[in-house]
Amino acid sequence: MPETGSNISLKRKIIDEAFQEEIPESYDLYIFADAEEISCTVTERAGKKFLALECWDIRDEDIFEADFLQELRNESKLLSLNGFPKVICCTGFSNATLIPNPLFDSGTASDQLYFANQGKTEGHLLIDQLHQLEASNIFTVPAQIYQKLTSWFHLAEFHHTSTALIEFLLTVNKNSKEELITVNVHRSFIEIIVTRE
């Protein structure tokens, strides 16, 4: 398994023979980052077919303080490409909170996140809107990751994984009359989502 330094290693790499790295404008790039891994995948714009995947294990959360991302990009076939028309970064860091829209104020978002997360607010503050839930998801991304990714991919969108999961669960279960409990298990924490009509 190739390693970048001693704190990160490539755990999975799948690249379809149909993938043509010389034309990144034909693909969309999706990046996932949390304290335990960074993954990226490429989909074909026309057919929405997944063509490539790289997944890196992170063994030390403090690695985000170092400049390991440039080294990772140098090793990655996918992150080293430029010209993707769409880049979506989804983060799974646990520093996030849901606020109902009537209580949400963008001017106090950092205070609301601080209150809900026992004083942890380090990183770049971002906000997702959950339209079906009529709530805002306030979250942070480590500054090093946010700065590097936006310098490589200027039009990158950032979202929190819980936003996508909640919106998906609400859509799939919108006609259900039953209460549903969903548990999303991570390596170091769990998310419990209760949906009901």
Salt bridges, closest charged atoms under 4 A:
GLU3 OE1 - ARG59 NH2 3.35
GLU21 OE2 - LYS77 NZ 3.16
ASP28 OD1 - ARG45 NH1 2.21
ASP28 OD2 - LYS48 NZ 3.36
GLU37 OE1 - LYS11 NZ 3.23
GLU37 OE1 - ARG187 NH2 3.73
GLU54 OE2 - LYS13 NZ 3.80
ASP57 OD1 - LYS11 NZ 3.71
ASP57 OD1 - ARG187 NH2 2.78
ASP67 OD1 - LYS148 NZ 3.58
ASP128 OD1 - HIS159 ND1 2.91
GLU157 OE1 - HIS159 NE2 3.10
GLU179 OE2 - ARG196 NH1 2.68
GLU191 OE1 - HIS186 NE2 2.86
GLU197 OE1 - LYS177 NZ 3.10
